[in-house]
């Protein structure tokens, strides 16, 4: 599952991943924010994964479906 739409932050990406997406697609945020948004999203997503105790994105995929 690829999460698409409304991803402007690492928080948005993390929510998509927890809901079951194993990947996310960026488009609108790239158009409005430019390529630097990728680094910002990646940095925040990495932080959120560590806070949640996940060692990888794979561990977090779909976790909201099990809580």
Secondary structure, DSSP 8 states (H G I E B T S, - for coil): -EEES---SHHHHHHHHHHT-SEEE-SHHHHHH-THHHHHHHHHHHHHHHHTT-SSHHHHTTGGGT-
